[in-house]
Amino acid sequence: ARPVREYVPLCVNGDVVATQYTMTVLEELGLLKMDFLGLRNLTVIADAERLIRQKVPDFSAESLPTDDEAVYAMLSAGNTEGVFQFESGGMKRVLSGLRPDCFEDLIAVISLYRPGPMDSIPKYIYNRHHPDEVRYAHPRLRPILDVTYGCIVYQEQVMQIFRELAGYSLGRADLVRRAMSKKKHDVMQKEREIFLHGQTDAAGQVTVEGCIRRGIPEETAIRIFDEMSSFASYAFNKSHAAAYALVAYRTAWLKCRYPGEYMAALLTSAMDSDRLPGYMAECDRLQLSVLPPSVNESGDGFTFSGGHIRFGLLAIRNLGRTLSQAICREREENGAFTSFYSFCSRVSAYRECNRRALESMIKAGALDGLGASRAQMLAVLPALLAQLSDSARGDISGQIGFFDDASMGTDEYPLPDLPEYTLSERLAMEKEVTGMYLSGHPMTPYRDAYRALRAVTAGTLLRLREEPSPRYTDGASVCLLGMVGSIRKKATKSGASMAYVQLEDLTGSIEVLVFPRQFAQSAALLREGEKLIVQGKLALRDEEPPHVTADSLRAAPPPEQLTAAALQNAAQRPVPAVPAAAPAEKKTEPAAHSAHRGLRIPSLQSREWKRAMLVLDIFTGNEPLFLRCADTGKLVRPSVRFGVWPDPVLLAELGRIFGEDNVRFIE
C-alpha cells in the first residue's frame, strides 16, 4: 500500500486533509468511500439510558425486543413526536393508516416515505391489509416481493429481480442498480436490451440469459423493467433503511416505556433548537410536568426525578457551562442552597458568575425556592453583589470596615417589602431568558381548538426544511392560531405600513408577513399578547425559515367558544335527501366503492365523532360524507374538509368507532 497522496491530489480544509477529486472519480480509481452520519438521536438514546440506569442498573437499549405490542400501538396512533424518522405530520398519517405491527413494517415505511416511492404508499397500505389480493406481474416475483406485499421498495429487490428473471450476476446487477440510481439513461437503454434478450460474449457463449430465454413474456419483462427504472433512482437500500428503523424503534420504545427519561434526554438535545417548545408541548400531552429550573435540583441538561422533568440550567441564557457545572459541584460538595444570600455568597467567587447571569437565573425562576420573590431578588441584587465584592476585598486585605456587621449570618440579607410580579410579567421574564414560558403558556387553553380549526402549528411548519411534506408546500393555504409575540413595522417605498409579526403557539414561533392592505384592515389587532386566527399562504424559500403571508387576521374568541363554534360549523345545512353520487376522482390504488359514505353518529359533540375526525384527517379525499345525528334525527353534510377517500382501512376504523351497522353505503 502507498500513501493516498500518490493516488489523488490533496488539500487542507481547516484541520482536515481532504481530496480534491469528486466521489465518483475516487470510486473509479478503486478507492473506498465511506459516509459517516452524525445522528443526535444516538446521543438522545445514550442520555436516556444513563437516566434509566439510575433505576435499572443493567439497562441497555442494545437488547430491546423488537416485538413490543405497546410500541407498535403507539406508532399506529401517530403519537410519534420526538421519535426518529416518524415525527412529520405526513409520516404520522402513514403510520395511522398502515398500523405497523412488526419491525419489517418500519423498514418498509422508512424506505417508502421519500419522493418517488411515496406514490406507492397507498398501494402498500392496501396490500398490507389485504394480502390475499396481492397480484404479481410474474410468479418469479413472489419470493422477492412477498415481504413488501407486491411493491418494489428496496434497491436489493431490484438486484434480485435482475438476477432471478434475467440471470444477472451479483456484480452486474449492482452496476445496473447504480446506473438506475444515477439516472444514466445511455447505460439503462443498453441494459434494457440485455434484460430482455440476454447477452453473449465474443465466442458466442451466453453470459446473461435474459428474461425471454427464461420463459418470461416480452411484454411482461418490459413492464417490470420500466417499473424498476422509474423507481430505482429514488430507492433506499434495505440495509440503510433497517439501520434507520432500528434507531427509530429504539427511540419509540424508550418513549413508550420510559417517557420521562426519554423526553428529558430529548429536551436536552433540543436546548439550542426551535424544536424545544414542541417537545415541551408533547410532555404536556403525556402528562409529564416540566418544572422550571432550580439551582437545588437542576443539572446541566434536563433531568427526570420524582415523576417530573426538571429544566436544565444550560437552557438559561447568559449561563455558560462552566458556571452551570460550578453550581452543581458546589451543591454536591457543600449541600443545598438555603437562601438567596447563601446562593450568591457561595457562587459569586466564580469569575463567570456576574450580574447578568444572576439576573437571568432569577427571571427564569431558578432561585424561586430560596425564600425570596423575584421582585425582591432583582431589587437587592446590585447592592448584594457590591457587598460581596467589598467583603471579598476585605478578606484579601484582612480588614473589616467600621460599619460592617460581623454578626450577620450567611443565610440572611434584608429584603424589601415588595409585591411579586404578576403571572404575565413572570411569563414574559421566562420567555426573555429561556425563549419559553415555564410557569404556564397563554395558549394552553386553546390546545383543543387547533384540530377544530384545522390550524397547523408553528413547530410543524418550522420542520418543513428538514422534513418536507406534500401537504404543506410553497404557496399552500394554511390556518394559524397563536399569540402575537413581537411586531416589527416597516414603511414601504410608497409610504404605506406593513408588519413582520412573530406568532407564537405551544410549539414555537413563526413569522407572519402583513402587507399594507391587510395591515390597514387589521392594525388594531397587532398588539403583543393578542390571540389571533390567521389565514394565509405558506412561503418556503431556499435558505430562509418558513413564513406565512397573511390573507386575513381576526381576534380569536375565548377557547371554549372557539372549539364549540368550530364543531357546530362543521355541520353546515341539513339536506333533505342524499343526491346521486358524483364520479369520484380515480385513484391508482384499489377503492372499496364509488358511493357516498354515510355515518350514523350520536351527536356532533360526541366523543365518537371527535375521535372519527382524527381518522378522517388521514384519509381526506373527494367523496362527500353525510352524517345522521341521533340526537336531532337530522341528516347533515359536514364542511368540504370532510370529503373522504373510501379506503377499506378507513371504513374498518369507522366501524370500530361507531359499529359496523352505522357505516352506510348510499349508492
N, C-alpha and C positions, 0 to 999 in steps of 0.2 A: 504494500500500500504506500502511496505517495501523498504528500501534503495536498490539501484542496487547492491551494494557490497554483498548483501545476496543472489543474484542470480548468479552472474558471477564474476570471478576474474578481478581485475582492475590493471592498471599500470599508471604511469605518463609519458607522451610523451611531453617533453618540459613543457609548461604551461597547457597542455590539459590532462584531465583524460580520459583514453581510456580503452576499454575492451580487454581482452586477448583471447576472443573467436572469431571464424570466423563468418561472417554474417549468414551463413546457420545454424550454431548451435544456434545463437541468435534467429532466426526465429522459430526453433524447440522448443525453450524454451518459446515461446509465447511473446517475446519482440518485440517491434515495431522498425523497422529500417527505417530511412528516409535519402534520398540523397538530399543534397543541392548543386545546381550547381551555381558557380560564373561566370556569363557572363559579360564580359566587355561591351558587346553591350547594356546592360541596362544602364550603365553609359553614353555611347555614346548618347542614346536616351534622357536621363535626361539633358546632356550638350546641346544637340541641342534644347530641349525645352527652356532652360534658354536663349539661344541666340535668339530664335524666339519670346519669350515674350517681348523682347525689342521693337518689332514692334506690336505684337499681345498679349496684357497683359493676356488675359484669355485662351491662347492656352494650350491644353493638348493632349498628344499623346494617353491618355486613351480613348478619344472619337472619334478617327479617324474612318471614314466609311471604310468598308472592300470591297466596290464595286467600287472603283475609276478606271475607264477605262484607264486613262493615266498611272496608276501604272502598270496594267497588260500589257499594251503595252510596257512599259519599260522592264519588266521582259521577255516578249516574244522576244524582240530584243536582249536579252542576255547582256544588259547593267547593270550588277549586281555587278561590282567591289565595295566592301565595304558594300554589302547587306548580312546580316547574313544568313548563310547556303547556299547561292547561288553564292559564289564567284569563285568556281573552274571552270576550263575550261570544264570539263565533265558536270557539272550542267548547265552551260550556254548553252551547246549544247542540253541538255534535255529540258530546258525551251523553246529554239527556236523551237524545234520540237513539243512540247506539246502545246505551245501558251495558257497558262492558262488564264482564264477569270473569275474565281471565287475563293473564299477562299478555297473551298473544294479541288480544284486542287493543291493548295500549300501544304495542309496537306498530300495529296497523294504523291506528288513528294518528299517531305522530307522523307517519310517512304520508298519509293522505292529506293532512291539513297543510297543504302547500299549494302555490299556484300550479295549475295543471292537474295534478292528481285530485285536487279539491272537487273537480267536476264529477268524480266517481264516488263521492261520499254518499249521496242519496241511494245509489245502486248498492253500495257496500252495506249500508244500514238495512235496506230492504232484504238483501240476500242473507244478511246475518240473522234476521228474524224469520226468514222463510227458506231455510237451506234446501228443502225439497224442491224448490222452484228454480234452483241454480242450473243454468244451462251452459255447456262448454262448446266452443266452436269445433273442437275435435276431441275424441276420448283421451288422446295422449296428453291433453292439458289438465285433466282432472287431478292426477297426483301432484302437479306443480302448483295449481291454483286452488286446490281444495281448502288449504289453510286460510285463504283470503276470500273464500266464498265466490270464486269465479272471477275475481278482479285482479288485474296485474297491479301490484302495489310496490314490489321491491326490484332493484336492479338485479339481484341474484335470480329472480324469476325470469327476467329477460334472458340471462345467460343460460338458464336451464332449458328454456324454450328453444333456443338456438341449438343446444346440444341434443335434446330429445327429438325434436321434429326434423332437424336438418343434418344432424351428425357432426356438428362443430366440435373441435377440441376445446378444452377449458381456456387455453391461451387465446385462441382465435375468438371465442365467444366474448372474452373480456375486452379484446381490442375493438370488437364491434360495439359493445356496450359503451366504451369510452367515446367512440366516434358518434354514437347517438347522443350522448350527453353533451358533447361539444358542438353538436349540430353541423358536422362535416358532411354536407349534402353530397359531394362528389364520392366520398367513401361509401355513403349509405346507398347510393344508386348502384354502385358496383356490388355491394353485399346483398342487395335485394335479389339480383340475378343469381348469386351463389346460393342464397337461402332457398330459392325456388328450385333451381335446376342442378345445384351442386357444382363441383369443380374437379378438374383433372390436372395432373402435372404434365410436364413435357413428354414423359414416357407413356402417357395415356392412363396412368393409374389414378383411380378415384381417391382424392384427398378429402373431399366433402361430398356426402351423398346427396344432400338437398331433400326438400320436402317431397317432391314428386316421386323420386326414387323410393322413398319410404312409404308411399301409398297415400299421401295426403293430397286431396284435390287442389289444383292450382288456385281456384277461386278462394278456397278456404285459407290457403297459405298466404295469399296476397292480403286478405283481410287481417290475418294475425300479424303479418309484418307491419302493415300500416298502423295498426293499433299500438304496437310496440314502439314504432318510430315517433308517434305523437306523444307518447308517454315518457320514454326513457330520458328525454332531455331534462325532465323535472324530478325523476325518481330518486328516492333515498336508497342507499344500500341498507339492507336489513341489519347488518352488524352495527352500523351507526345508530339506526333507529332503536335497536334493542338496548344499547348503552344509554341513550336518552330516556327510554321508557323505564329503565331501572332506576335512574335518578328521580324521574317523575314519580314512580311508585313509592320510593322511599320517602320523598317529601310528603306524599299523600298519606302514607301510613303514619308518619310522625304527627301530622296534623290531626289525623283521626284518633289516634291512641294516646298521644301526649300533646294535646293542643296548647297547653300553657307553655311548656318548654319550647315547643316548635315556634309558636308565634313570638316568643321572646327572642329567640335566635334570629327569626326573620326580621323583626323590627330593628335589631342591632345591625343587620346587613343593610338596611334601608335608611339608616340615620341621616345620610347625606344626599338622599334622593327624594324626588317628588312622589315616590310610592308610599312614603311613611303614613300620610293621612288615610290612604285607602286601607292599609293593613291595620291601622288603629280602628277604622270602622268595622273591619272584619272581626277584630277582637270583641267589639261591642256586640256584633251579631252572635258570636259564640258565647256571649255572656261571661267574657273574661274582662274584668275591670283592669284598666291600665291606670295605675296610680301615678301621681306627679312625682318628680324626682325628690329624693330625700338624702341629705348628707349622712344620715344614720343608717340607711338601708340600701341605697343605690350603689351599683358598681359602675364601671366604665360604660358598659352596654346595658341593654335591657335584661332584667333577671326575673325569674319566676319563683315565688315563695308564698306559702300560705294561701294558695288559690288565687293569687293576684300577680299581675305583671307590673314590675316597678320600672319607671322611666329611667334611662341611663344618664349619668352626669355628662357624658360626652356629647349628648344631644343638645346641651345648652350652649348657646352662642357665647363667644368670648371665654370659654372654659376649655383650655387645652388638655391634652392627655397627661402632661406632666403634673398639672395641678390636680386633675381628677384622681390620678394614682396616688398622689401625696395625701389627699383627703382620705382615701380608702385605707392607706397604710397607717395614717395617724389614728384612725378609728379602730383598726385591728390591734394596734400595739398599745394604745392608751385608753381604750374604752370609748363609749358613745359620747357624743357632744350633748351637753346638758342645758346649754343656754346659748343665746345669740353671742353674748360676750365670750363664753367659753370657746365657741367655734372660732370667732375672729382672733382671739388671743393665741389659739393653738396653731392656726394655719397662716397667720399674717406674715410669719417669718419667711415663708416661701416666696421667692422672687416673682413667681408667676401670679401670686395672689395680690391683685391690685383692686382698686375701687371698682373698675369696670366689671371684673369677673364677679365680685361680690354682689354688685347690683343685679347682674344677670341671674345669679342664683336666687336672690330674694324674689325677683319678678317671676321666676319660674316656679316658685313655691318650694324650692329645695330646703329652705330653712323654716318652713311653716310650723314644724313641731317643736320649736325651741323656746316657746313661751312668749313670743312677741309677734305682733301683727306685721304685715308687710309695710303698712304705713309707718309704724314705729321704727322698724329696722332701716328703711330708706331715709327717715328723718335724722336718725342719730349716726348713720354710717360715717359721714365725713369727720365728725368730731371724734368718734370712737377710733377710727384709723389714725387720726392725728395723735391721740393719746397713746395708742400702742406704739407708734413710731417714736414719740418722745420717750416712752418707757424703755424701748429697746436701746436708744442712745444713752439713756441714763444708766442702764445695766452695763453698757460697754465702759462708760467712764467711772462707774462705781458711785455715782452721785444720786441723791434723791432731792427733788425740788421742795422748797419750803412749804408749798401748798399741796403737795402730793399726799393723798390719803393712803398711807401704807396699810391701813386696816381693811381696805376694800377687798372683798373676796373675789376670786377669779370668775365666779359664776354670776356676778352682779354688775349691773350697769343701769343707771337711771334712765327710764324710758318715758317719753312724753305721753300725756293722755290725749291720744288722737283717735278719731273714728277710723275703722278699717275701710279700705277701698270697697266700692260696690262690686258685685259679681261681674258686671260688664267691664269694669275697669281692670279687675284681676284677669279676666279673659284676654283683654287687649294686651296686658303685660306679658302673659304667657305666649301669646301669638308673636309678640315682638322678639322674644329671646329664644323661642324654640320653633317658631314657624307653625305652631299648632295651638289649639285650645286644649288645656289639660283638665280643668275643673268642670268641663262640660262643653257643649257646642251649640251655638244658636240655631243650627239647622237640624239638630237631633229630633225635635218634634215633627219634622217634615219627612222623616225617613220613609213612612209608608206611602207618601204621596208620589214618590218618583215613579213607581210602577203604574199607578193610576193615571199619571200624566204621560206615560211612556217617555219620561225625561231621561237623558243619558247623563251619567256622572262625569265630572271633570277628570277623575282618575282614568276612566275608560278612554277618553279622548287623548289624554296625555301619553298613554301607552301605545298609540297607533304607530308611532315611528318605529318602535321595536316589534310590535305585533299588529301588522296591518289587518284590517277587517273588511270583507266585502260589503258589510252593512254600512260602514262609515268611511266613505271615500271623499275625495276633494269635491266640494260643491253639494254634498248631501245636506238635506234639511234635518235639523236637529232641534230638540227642545231641551232647554237647561232650566234647572231650578236651583237658585243659590242666593247668597247674600253678597252685597257689594262690599268688597274688602278695601279697595283703593280706586281712585279715579284720577286720571291724568288728562286734562283738557288741552286741546290744541286748536289753533286757528288755521284754517285752510288758506290757500292763496287768494281766494275770493273774500276772505274775511269771515266766513261762516265758522261756527264752532262744531267740533266733533270731540269724541272722548274715547280713551282707552280704559276700559273697566276691568278690574280683576274680580271675577265672580267666583266665590268660594262655596264649596259644599263639604260634605263629610269626607270626601276622598281627595280633595286637593283644590287647586285654584287654576282657572283658565282665563285667558284674556278674551274680552268681548269688544269688538270694534263697533262704535255707534257713530255712524256718519251723519252729516249735518241735518238731512231731512228728518231722520229718526230722532236725532238729538233735540231738534226743535219741538217735537211732539212729546218727548219723554224726559226733558231736563229736570223736571220736578222730582222724578223718581231716582235720579242719580245722586244718592246720598249714601255715605258709608253706613253700613248696617241695614240698609233697605233690602228686604227679601223680594226677589224678582222672578218672574217666569219669562224666559227669553226664547223666542223663536228666531232661528237664524240659519245661516249657511256655514258649513264647516270648511275651513281653509287648511289644506295640507300642502306645505311648501318645503322643498328641499332645504335642509339646514336650519329650518325655523320650527319652533314649537307649534303644535296645532293651536288654532284660534278660531273664533266664531264671529261672523259679521251679522249684526242684529238686524232682523226684519221687523220685529215688534218686541216691545217690552211692556209688561204690566205688573202691578204690585201683586204679590202672592197673598191670597186671603189666609186667614188662620188655618193651620194644618188640618184640623178636623173637618172644616168646611170644604177644603180643597179635595180631600180624599172622597168624601161623600158625594160632592158635586160631580167629580170625575166619573164615579161609578154610575150615577144617575144618567149622566150624559152619554154613557156607553150604550144605553138603550135609547135610540132616537125616537122613532114614532112607531106606534102599533101598525101592523099591516093586516088587512082582513083575510088575506089568503096568500099562500105561497105561490109566487109566479113560476112560470116554466123556467127550467134551468138554462142559463146561457152557456154556450160552449166554453168549456174550461180551456185554459192555455195548456197546450200539450207539453208533457214532461218526457224527458228521456227515460226516467225511471218508471217502474210499474205503478199504477194507481188502482185503488180499490174500486171506485165507481165514479162516474161523472154526474153525480146528482147533488142536490142541495143537502146540506147537513143540518139536522135539527137536534137540539138538546132540550130535554125537559129538566129544568133546574128548580131548586126550592125558591130562590129569590136572587135579585141582583146584588144583595148584600150578604148572601150566604157564604160560609167558609168554603163550600164546594166550588162555587163559581170563582172565588178569588184564587183557589188552587188551580182551577182549569185555565184561568188567564195566563198563569205561568207557563203552562204546557202549550197553549195556543201561540205564545210568543215565539216558540221554537219552530212551529210548523205553519208560518204565515204563507198565504197563497192567494189565488184569485177566486176561489169558490166561496159564495156567500154562506153565512152561518145564521140560523134562526134559533130563537130561544122561546120556549114555552115556560112562563113563570108560574109556579104552583101557587104562590101567594096571591097573585092577581088574576090568574087564568088567561092573561093576555099573551098573544104571540108577538114578539118584538124582534127586531133585527139590530144587532149591535152596530156600532160605527164601523166604517170601512176597514179599520185596522184589524178587525176580527175576520177577515177573509182567511180561508184555510187552504192548505194543501192536504188532501184527504189521504195521508199516508196511513197504512194499517197500524203502524206503531202508535200514531196519534189516536186513532179510533179505539185501540185497545186500552190506552191510558185513560181516555174519557169514560170508557166503560167501567174501569176500575173506580173512578171518582163518583160517577152518578148511577152506576148499574147499567148493564148492557141493554136493558129494556128502555132506558131513557136516552139512548143514542139512536136516532132515527135516520133513515134514508128516504128522502122525498123525491120521487122520480119526476 
